[in-house]
Amino acid sequence: MIGSQWNKWDLHIHSPMTWLANNYTPDDIAGFVQSLGEHQISLIAVTNYFYFRQNELEIIRDEIARQGLSVTVLANVEFRLDQQNRDDQFINVHILFSEKLSTERINETLSRLPLRLTNGGGKNVYCCEKNVTESGHGVDTITVALSELTDHLNSELRPFQDFLIAVCPNGYGGYRPGATGRSAAAATEIDRQGQIIFGSATDRAFFLRSDRYDGAAVKPVFLCSDAHSIAQIGERYTWVKALPTFEGLRQALLEPEARLQIGDDWLATRTQKAHFSRIDVEGTIFDGQEIRFRKLSIPLSQDMVAIIGGRGTGKSLLLDALRSRFADAATRGSEQRTVNVQRLCVELDKANGEKVCFDTHSEGYDYLHVSQGEIKTLCQEPGHISDEIKKMLRLAPHHEANSAGVQLAENLSVWRAWREFVNFKNEHGEPVNTREFQEAVAKTAREKIDVLTSTRNRALIEQFRANSGRQTSLLQARHHATALQTAAEAAVLDLNAKIETLNAAIPDGRAIPALELSALLADVGAKQSSLDENMSRLEEDNARIIVSFQEQGLGQDIAGLLEKVREYQRQVEQAEEQLGIIGAREEHYHVELARRGTLATGFIDSLLARQEAIDVAFASLATKPHFSNEQQALIREILTDIRIYGQPHFNVTAFYNGMLDYVNRGRFRESREQSSAERLQDVFRIHTIDDLRALLANEPVLVLPECPDKKLTIEEFFWRNEYFNNQGPYALLGFLFSPEHIQQYLSVRAEFEYKGKTVEKLSAGQRGTFYVCLKLATDAFGSPFVFDQPEDDLDNDFIMHNLVPLFRKIKAYRQVIIVTHNANLVVNCDAEQVIIATNSEEVISYRCGALEYGDHDAPNSMRRAICDVLEGGRHAFETREQKYGMLWLSTQ
């Protein structure tokens, strides 16, 4: 049974057997019943004046059964009191009788009720057809005293179980609520005696107030048709969320606001909720164990479902099975049981006319599931709960590095390449990429040239060397010009292809013109020709120098001399070229070194900006434009005692313990006085975020034991090989400058306060209370909310005074499913559906129903089951009933 559902009720409707104002076709019971079916009315209270015709109720019930309809028939006897309102009209009251009472029993009970005559006659008349007829009067000339009526009914029947009293505040025969003067006392007394109000939508707000008079209880207002003809049936009615029974009516008395709605289109305009509409289970639950589900198809209410049961009955297994179908349902820290149900299907109603069945594990749906013990586990670790808060605020748990991450990775690659370049040694073990080495090569070559030259040939040789050096420079420039030409031609082809694609994609008449670099290419060509001409002239000049050697009649081997000079000159030129390369790379290294600091500190700044993002996300929870005013007010109410704020957190311990993996531990060996991490701290001296920023900006902050009077930068430390293990400095470089590693020790946590207390000052129950409130505030109106045994993690005071009213409001916007052993959560939340778990010889089964299922004192009633299963169940029911004035019922 799916529990309490919305259906149409009419508690004041006259049948073709009514005594007065009968506008029906005589004896047309079939037409009367047919009209009830056409208007889809689920419960009626057949009304007649003072007493019924013989078998009136049974005749109508039999016709309902004959037509195959499902309409519950209560009895409503309308009395005129001996009091009049300001319009000199006699005030009406109605007595509603349980469907368990027959027409004969009701008439027999009323037959002993003394009546009064409207003409003031003193003749004794009693409330039955025979006596009234014999007296010469009719139902239009008799009245009754309210006190005599209530006293008589209380002596003959059981109030609230057999009958209820309805009064009419306005209209013909009505009293005036909020009256003043002499009529105020009479109006208040009638209000006190009535448990139900027959009125309109305009009366609803008034009777939902408890300040109408001292001790006033809120009361349900029913809109009724007061039909006296077929045409009037279905014109006015009330939507009621309850089983169409007298017990359901009594439940509506306890929930006069939530269980009643007035309006033809109300059902169509209420919030549509995606919800789990059915669970099918059968077979074994755990691999290798005998415990199993009985074959069941369990329909689920879209509002609130409470699953209860004794210890070991499997009340939580149904939620474990539900969770097993969805990948994202379990949150970190939950005490999960790995269930593997032999046959399991979960049906999701998407609230758009479409239903989806999940009969295998799926990542296709995300809903809010709080497992047993999850809150307690999460709230023990601040880092975990911070990540959960960010997740609830729709923020990533970690900061996305984006382009900064790419740029830092490229920067670290440049640094590694520079270090490998500088440390490279040729086959002779010589550091050929250092300035010192290349300057020594050039110096040696020049000295050899000086030895080979004389006064007579020095000028020619110097000119020859200068020409050769100039030729080398021009040749390099020729290579650059060729490279520029190639790059320009490739760029034109590539960019024009992209321009053509973009123009074709958006034919809006505004085409991007093709790139034209012909002028540039012409200039490059001219430059190449000029370089070629200059190199030719230098070649010709060197040829003349050789001729000059010969003409001077020098006795040397001119060819050999020039060859040696040329070789030494080549060595000089190569050394100078390499020095140029070294200089350029060194300059690039210094640029990238400065850029590394800028990128790293920039990333830290962007990471710390998450503080504001957290603050803004929290502040905007209750101001989302797509929320209604009622929804925004609900979110503000949930967050009343909560404050969430971003807080930068530098984990010094994680920072130093992490670095120990990347340095030579021998240099930081633990001593009796200090740990390795403490010795590392003595060198790095990083304790705050500002210290970290200075370190990464390459400011001098480190102090080495061997030079205690000088502070070093991190870059200087990287070049001290003795401080590193076989990984070299690269691992430490990545630990300090990679965004992924930085977030291992630097983060912005989502901190919170609850009722002005920070997390370390809160009890476990208060932490759980905060967690649940935030869960609901950040996802209040969406997917189903499943909570397994909230009382395990929450304060009892919060459950009764906060969670109960919160669930009552939240379930209007989302499905709520709980497993509980707390009667207050079932009864005072007015759960639409109660599911009772039982375990018979390791076979788990479930029985479903509404709170109002079964007679009040019946052994199979849901009330009795709740009282048997849940500690405090009877007290919860009685406290609730006393609140609404059902004192007599609570004493039974």
HUGIUR-V503880 format. One record per residue. N is the residue number from 0. RES is the residue in three letters. OMEGA is omega in whole degrees, -180 to 180 (* if undefined). Layout:
N:RES:OMEGA
N:RES:OMEGA
//
This chain:
0:MET:-172
1:ILE:178
2:GLY:-176
3:SER:178
4:GLN:-180
5:TRP:175
6:ASN:-175
7:LYS:176
8:TRP:172
9:ASP:-174
10:LEU:180
11:HIS:-178
12:ILE:-180
13:HIS:180
14:SER:176
15:PRO:179
16:MET:-179
17:THR:-176
18:TRP:-172
19:LEU:175
20:ALA:-176
21:ASN:-179
22:ASN:177
23:TYR:166
24:THR:-175
25:PRO:175
26:ASP:-179
27:ASP:179
28:ILE:-179
29:ALA:179
30:GLY:178
31:PHE:-178
32:VAL:179
33:GLN:180
34:SER:176
35:LEU:179
36:GLY:-179
37:GLU:-179
38:HIS:174
39:GLN:178
40:ILE:-174
41:SER:-179
42:LEU:174
43:ILE:169
44:ALA:-179
45:VAL:-171
46:THR:170
47:ASN:-173
48:TYR:172
49:PHE:180
50:TYR:-177
51:PHE:167
52:ARG:-178
53:GLN:177
54:ASN:-177
55:GLU:-178
56:LEU:-178
57:GLU:178
58:ILE:-180
59:ILE:179
60:ARG:179
61:ASP:180
62:GLU:176
63:ILE:179
64:ALA:-179
65:ARG:-179
66:GLN:177
67:GLY:180
68:LEU:177
69:SER:-179
70:VAL:177
71:THR:-179
72:VAL:169
73:LEU:177
74:ALA:177
75:ASN:177
76:VAL:-177
77:GLU:179
78:PHE:170
79:ARG:179
80:LEU:178
81:ASP:176
82:GLN:-180
83:GLN:176
84:ASN:-176
85:ARG:179
86:ASP:-180
87:ASP:176
88:GLN:176
89:PHE:-177
90:ILE:-179
91:ASN:167
92:VAL:-178
93:HIS:175
94:ILE:179
95:LEU:-177
96:PHE:179
97:SER:177
98:GLU:178
99:LYS:-178
100:LEU:-180
101:SER:176
102:THR:-178
103:GLU:-178
104:ARG:-180
105:ILE:-180
106:ASN:-179
107:GLU:178
108:THR:-177
109:LEU:-175
110:SER:178
111:ARG:-179
112:LEU:179
113:PRO:-180
114:LEU:176
115:ARG:-177
116:LEU:-178
117:THR:180
118:ASN:177
119:GLY:179
120:GLY:-175
121:GLY:-178
122:LYS:179
123:ASN:179
124:VAL:180
125:TYR:-169
126:CYS:172
127:CYS:-174
128:GLU:-176
129:LYS:-176
130:ASN:180
131:VAL:-179
132:THR:-179
133:GLU:-179
134:SER:-178
135:GLY:179
136:HIS:176
137:GLY:-178
138:VAL:179
139:ASP:-178
140:THR:180
141:ILE:178
142:THR:178
143:VAL:175
144:ALA:-177
145:LEU:-178
146:SER:179
147:GLU:179
148:LEU:-177
149:THR:179
150:ASP:-179
151:HIS:-179
152:LEU:180
153:ASN:-180
154:SER:-175
155:GLU:-173
156:LEU:-180
157:ARG:178
158:PRO:179
159:PHE:178
160:GLN:179
161:ASP:-176
162:PHE:174
163:LEU:-178
164:ILE:176
165:ALA:179
166:VAL:-175
167:CYS:-176
168:PRO:-174
169:ASN:179
170:GLY:-177
171:TYR:179
172:GLY:-178
173:GLY:174
174:TYR:-175
175:ARG:178
176:PRO:180
177:GLY:-178
178:ALA:177
179:THR:177
180:GLY:-173
181:ARG:-177
182:SER:-178
183:ALA:-178
184:ALA:180
185:ALA:-180
186:ALA:179
187:THR:-179
188:GLU:178
189:ILE:177
190:ASP:-180
191:ARG:-175
192:GLN:-177
193:GLY:174
194:GLN:-177
195:ILE:178
196:ILE:169
197:PHE:-176
198:GLY:-177
199:SER:-180
200:ALA:-180
201:THR:178
202:ASP:-171
203:ARG:-177
204:ALA:-178
205:PHE:-175
206:PHE:171
207:LEU:175
208:ARG:178
209:SER:180
210:ASP:180
211:ARG:175
212:TYR:-179
213:ASP:178
214:GLY:-179
215:ALA:175
216:ALA:176
217:VAL:-175
218:LYS:-180
219:PRO:177
220:VAL:178
221:PHE:171
222:LEU:-175
223:CYS:-175
224:SER:-171
225:ASP:-174
226:ALA:172
227:HIS:180
228:SER:178
229:ILE:-175
230:ALA:-177
231:GLN:-180
232:ILE:178
233:GLY:179
234:GLU:180
235:ARG:-179
236:TYR:180
237:THR:171
238:TRP:-179
239:VAL:177
240:LYS:-179
241:ALA:171
242:LEU:-179
243:PRO:-180
244:THR:175
245:PHE:177
246:GLU:176
247:GLY:177
248:LEU:179
249:ARG:177
250:GLN:178
251:ALA:176
252:LEU:-178
253:LEU:-179
254:GLU:-172
255:PRO:179
256:GLU:-173
257:ALA:-173
258:ARG:-179
259:LEU:174
260:GLN:180
261:ILE:178
262:GLY:-177
263:ASP:-173
264:ASP:-173
265:TRP:-175
266:LEU:-178
267:ALA:-176
268:THR:-179
269:ARG:-176
270:THR:177
271:GLN:-173
272:LYS:168
273:ALA:-175
274:HIS:172
275:PHE:-173
276:SER:-179
277:ARG:171
278:ILE:174
279:ASP:-179
280:VAL:175
281:GLU:170
282:GLY:-174
283:THR:-175
284:ILE:-180
285:PHE:176
286:ASP:175
287:GLY:179
288:GLN:-175
289:GLU:-176
290:ILE:-173
291:ARG:172
292:PHE:166
293:ARG:179
294:LYS:-177
295:LEU:168
296:SER:-171
297:ILE:175
298:PRO:-177
299:LEU:175
300:SER:178
301:GLN:-177
302:ASP:-179
303:MET:179
304:VAL:177
305:ALA:179
306:ILE:-177
307:ILE:179
308:GLY:177
309:GLY:180
310:ARG:177
311:GLY:-178
312:THR:178
313:GLY:-177
314:LYS:179
315:SER:-177
316:LEU:-180
317:LEU:178
318:LEU:175
319:ASP:178
320:ALA:178
321:LEU:-177
322:ARG:-176
323:SER:-179
324:ARG:-171
325:PHE:-172
326:ALA:-173
327:ASP:-174
328:ALA:-177
329:ALA:179
330:THR:180
331:ARG:176
332:GLY:-178
333:SER:-180
334:GLU:-174
335:GLN:167
336:ARG:-178
337:THR:179
338:VAL:178
339:ASN:-174
340:VAL:-176
341:GLN:176
342:ARG:-177
343:LEU:176
344:CYS:178
345:VAL:180
346:GLU:178
347:LEU:173
348:ASP:-174
349:LYS:176
350:ALA:176
351:ASN:-178
352:GLY:-178
353:GLU:176
354:LYS:-179
355:VAL:178
356:CYS:177
357:PHE:180
358:ASP:172
359:THR:179
360:HIS:-173
361:SER:171
362:GLU:-171
363:GLY:180
364:TYR:-178
365:ASP:177
366:TYR:-174
367:LEU:-177
368:HIS:176
369:VAL:-176
370:SER:-180
371:GLN:178
372:GLY:-176
373:GLU:-176
374:ILE:-178
375:LYS:-179
376:THR:-178
377:LEU:-172
378:CYS:177
379:GLN:-176
380:GLU:-177
381:PRO:-180
382:GLY:-180
383:HIS:-178
384:ILE:175
385:SER:179
386:ASP:179
387:GLU:178
388:ILE:179
389:LYS:179
390:LYS:180
391:MET:178
392:LEU:-179
393:ARG:176
394:LEU:178
395:ALA:180
396:PRO:180
397:HIS:-179
398:HIS:178
399:GLU:-177
400:ALA:-179
401:ASN:-175
402:SER:179
403:ALA:179
404:GLY:178
405:VAL:-178
406:GLN:178
407:LEU:178
408:ALA:177
409:GLU:-180
410:ASN:180
411:LEU:176
412:SER:177
413:VAL:-180
414:TRP:180
415:ARG:179
416:ALA:178
417:TRP:-180
418:ARG:179
419:GLU:178
420:PHE:-178
421:VAL:-176
422:ASN:-178
423:PHE:177
424:LYS:-180
425:ASN:-176
426:GLU:179
427:HIS:-180
428:GLY:-177
429:GLU:-180
430:PRO:-169
431:VAL:-177
432:ASN:176
433:THR:177
434:ARG:-177
435:GLU:-178
436:PHE:-176
437:GLN:176
438:GLU:177
439:ALA:178
440:VAL:-179
441:ALA:-179
442:LYS:-180
443:THR:-179
444:ALA:179
445:ARG:179
446:GLU:178
447:LYS:177
448:ILE:180
449:ASP:180
450:VAL:-176
451:LEU:-175
452:THR:178
453:SER:179
454:THR:-175
455:ARG:-174
456:ASN:-173
457:ARG:-177
458:ALA:179
459:LEU:-179
460:ILE:179
461:GLU:179
462:GLN:179
463:PHE:-180
464:ARG:-180
465:ALA:178
466:ASN:-179
467:SER:178
468:GLY:179
469:ARG:178
470:GLN:179
471:THR:179
472:SER:180
473:LEU:179
474:LEU:176
475:GLN:179
476:ALA:178
477:ARG:177
478:HIS:180
479:HIS:180
480:ALA:178
481:THR:179
482:ALA:178
483:LEU:179
484:GLN:-179
485:THR:-179
486:ALA:-179
487:ALA:180
488:GLU:180
489:ALA:-180
490:ALA:179
491:VAL:-180
492:LEU:-176
493:ASP:-177
494:LEU:178
495:ASN:176
496:ALA:179
497:LYS:178
498:ILE:179
499:GLU:179
500:THR:-179
501:LEU:178
502:ASN:180
503:ALA:-177
504:ALA:-177
505:ILE:-178
506:PRO:-176
507:ASP:179
508:GLY:179
509:ARG:-176
510:ALA:176
511:ILE:-178
512:PRO:179
513:ALA:180
514:LEU:-177
515:GLU:-180
516:LEU:-177
517:SER:179
518:ALA:178
519:LEU:-178
520:LEU:177
521:ALA:179
522:ASP:178
523:VAL:179
524:GLY:178
525:ALA:179
526:LYS:178
527:GLN:179
528:SER:179
529:SER:178
530:LEU:180
531:ASP:-180
532:GLU:-180
533:ASN:179
534:MET:178
535:SER:179
536:ARG:179
537:LEU:178
538:GLU:179
539:GLU:180
540:ASP:178
541:ASN:177
542:ALA:178
543:ARG:179
544:ILE:178
545:ILE:179
546:VAL:180
547:SER:175
548:PHE:-176
549:GLN:-178
550:GLU:180
551:GLN:177
552:GLY:177
553:LEU:-176
554:GLY:-180
555:GLN:172
556:ASP:-173
557:ILE:-179
558:ALA:-179
559:GLY:-180
560:LEU:-180
561:LEU:178
562:GLU:179
563:LYS:178
564:VAL:179
565:ARG:180
566:GLU:179
567:TYR:177
568:GLN:177
569:ARG:179
570:GLN:177
571:VAL:-178
572:GLU:179
573:GLN:179
574:ALA:179
575:GLU:176
576:GLU:180
577:GLN:176
578:LEU:176
579:GLY:178
580:ILE:179
581:ILE:-180
582:GLY:-179
583:ALA:-180
584:ARG:178
585:GLU:177
586:GLU:177
587:HIS:178
588:TYR:-179
589:HIS:176
590:VAL:-180
591:GLU:177
592:LEU:177
593:ALA:180
594:ARG:178
595:ARG:178
596:GLY:180
597:THR:-180
598:LEU:-177
599:ALA:179
600:THR:175
601:GLY:178
602:PHE:178
603:ILE:179
604:ASP:-180
605:SER:177
606:LEU:-179
607:LEU:177
608:ALA:176
609:ARG:176
610:GLN:179
611:GLU:180
612:ALA:178
613:ILE:179
614:ASP:-178
615:VAL:-179
616:ALA:179
617:PHE:-178
618:ALA:-175
619:SER:-176
620:LEU:-175
621:ALA:-177
622:THR:-180
623:LYS:-172
624:PRO:-178
625:HIS:176
626:PHE:173
627:SER:178
628:ASN:179
629:GLU:180
630:GLN:178
631:GLN:178
632:ALA:179
633:LEU:179
634:ILE:178
635:ARG:178
636:GLU:180
637:ILE:-174
638:LEU:-174
639:THR:-174
640:ASP:-172
641:ILE:171
642:ARG:177
643:ILE:-179
644:TYR:177
645:GLY:-179
646:GLN:176
647:PRO:-178
648:HIS:176
649:PHE:-178
650:ASN:-176
651:VAL:-179
652:THR:179
653:ALA:-180
654:PHE:-176
655:TYR:177
656:ASN:178
657:GLY:-180
658:MET:-178
659:LEU:-180
660:ASP:-172
661:TYR:179
662:VAL:177
663:ASN:-176
664:ARG:178
665:GLY:178
666:ARG:-178
667:PHE:-176
668:ARG:180
669:GLU:177
670:SER:180
671:ARG:-176
672:GLU:-173
673:GLN:172
674:SER:178
675:SER:-179
676:ALA:179
677:GLU:177
678:ARG:177
679:LEU:177
680:GLN:179
681:ASP:180
682:VAL:-173
683:PHE:175
684:ARG:179
685:ILE:-177
686:HIS:-177
687:THR:177
688:ILE:177
689:ASP:176
690:ASP:-180
691:LEU:179
692:ARG:179
693:ALA:179
694:LEU:-176
695:LEU:176
696:ALA:177
697:ASN:173
698:GLU:-179
699:PRO:-178
700:VAL:-175
701:LEU:176
702:VAL:-180
703:LEU:-179
704:PRO:-176
705:GLU:176
706:CYS:-173
707:PRO:-177
708:ASP:-177
709:LYS:175
710:LYS:-179
711:LEU:171
712:THR:178
713:ILE:180
714:GLU:177
715:GLU:179
716:PHE:-179
717:PHE:-177
718:TRP:175
719:ARG:-172
720:ASN:-177
721:GLU:-179
722:TYR:-176
723:PHE:176
724:ASN:-174
725:ASN:176
726:GLN:-176
727:GLY:-178
728:PRO:-172
729:TYR:-178
730:ALA:178
731:LEU:176
732:LEU:179
733:GLY:-180
734:PHE:-177
735:LEU:-170
736:PHE:177
737:SER:-179
738:PRO:179
739:GLU:180
740:HIS:180
741:ILE:-177
742:GLN:173
743:GLN:-179
744:TYR:177
745:LEU:-179
746:SER:170
747:VAL:-179
748:ARG:172
749:ALA:180
750:GLU:-180
751:PHE:171
752:GLU:176
753:TYR:-176
754:LYS:176
755:GLY:-178
756:LYS:175
757:THR:-169
758:VAL:-176
759:GLU:-179
760:LYS:-177
761:LEU:172
762:SER:179
763:ALA:180
764:GLY:178
765:GLN:176
766:ARG:178
767:GLY:178
768:THR:178
769:PHE:-175
770:TYR:-178
771:VAL:179
772:CYS:-178
773:LEU:176
774:LYS:-177
775:LEU:-178
776:ALA:-177
777:THR:180
778:ASP:-170
779:ALA:-166
780:PHE:-175
781:GLY:-173
782:SER:179
783:PRO:176
784:PHE:-178
785:VAL:-174
786:PHE:-178
787:ASP:175
788:GLN:-180
789:PRO:-178
790:GLU:178
791:ASP:-173
792:ASP:-171
793:LEU:176
794:ASP:179
795:ASN:-180
796:ASP:179
797:PHE:-180
798:ILE:-174
799:MET:-171
800:HIS:-178
801:ASN:-174
802:LEU:-180
803:VAL:178
804:PRO:179
805:LEU:178
806:PHE:-179
807:ARG:179
808:LYS:-176
809:ILE:-174
810:LYS:175
811:ALA:-175
812:TYR:-179
813:ARG:176
814:GLN:177
815:VAL:177
816:ILE:179
817:ILE:163
818:VAL:-175
819:THR:167
820:HIS:178
821:ASN:-176
822:ALA:-178
823:ASN:-180
824:LEU:180
825:VAL:-172
826:VAL:-174
827:ASN:172
828:CYS:-179
829:ASP:-180
830:ALA:-180
831:GLU:-178
832:GLN:176
833:VAL:178
834:ILE:-177
835:ILE:-179
836:ALA:175
837:THR:180
838:ASN:179
839:SER:179
840:GLU:177
841:GLU:172
842:VAL:-176
843:ILE:176
844:SER:-175
845:TYR:176
846:ARG:-174
847:CYS:175
848:GLY:177
849:ALA:178
850:LEU:-176
851:GLU:-178
852:TYR:177
853:GLY:179
854:ASP:-176
855:HIS:-174
856:ASP:-178
857:ALA:-178
858:PRO:-179
859:ASN:-177
860:SER:178
861:MET:177
862:ARG:-180
863:ARG:-180
864:ALA:180
865:ILE:179
866:CYS:180
867:ASP:-173
868:VAL:-172
869:LEU:174
870:GLU:-178
871:GLY:-178
872:GLY:-180
873:ARG:180
874:HIS:180
875:ALA:179
876:PHE:-175
877:GLU:178
878:THR:-180
879:ARG:-178
880:GLU:178
881:GLN:179
882:LYS:-177
883:TYR:171
884:GLY:-179
885:MET:-174
886:LEU:-178
887:TRP:-178
888:LEU:-175
889:SER:-178
890:THR:-176
891:GLN:*
//
